[in-house]
Amino acid sequence: MLTFDCGYFMQQDYIKLFVMKKMIEGEEEEQEEYNTHSLLADIRDWWFELPRDIRKRTPLPDIYVPAGKQSFEEGFIWVRSRRSVKAGSAEELSEIEADKIVKRRFLDAMGEGFNENELVFFAKPIPRS
């Protein structure tokens, strides 16, 4: 049996547009130095500023760097919706209603204008320790 994290990934460039809108005007001058670490810090700041009741049911987005990639810049931002134990491969897991609920909550937290189609369902294996 293998363990998988299921959730949704999005391109860094897409979520960066929403995070950058929330930045303080003075920080925009440093945009050329804005990298994945900066994006993750801004996502965490955004998440911690959410009202507590929304934060309790909205997972904190994180970075996922696929196997074979070398840096955070090659990764995706993702939101975990559940953990699943299953025999077989990640491709055999499909989106269920519990995943869709997490997706809707995340979209509600992001606010208007965030394109639902930018969130792509996937499952990634969790390495055995």
Buried (B, 14 or more C-beta within 10 A) or exposed (E): EBEBBBBBBBEBEEBBEBBBEEBEEEEEEEEEEBEBEBBBEBBEEBBEEEEEEEBEEBBBBBBBBEEEEEEBEEBBBBBBBBEBEEEEEBEEBEBEEEBEEBBEBBBEBBEEEBEEEBBEBBBBEEEEE
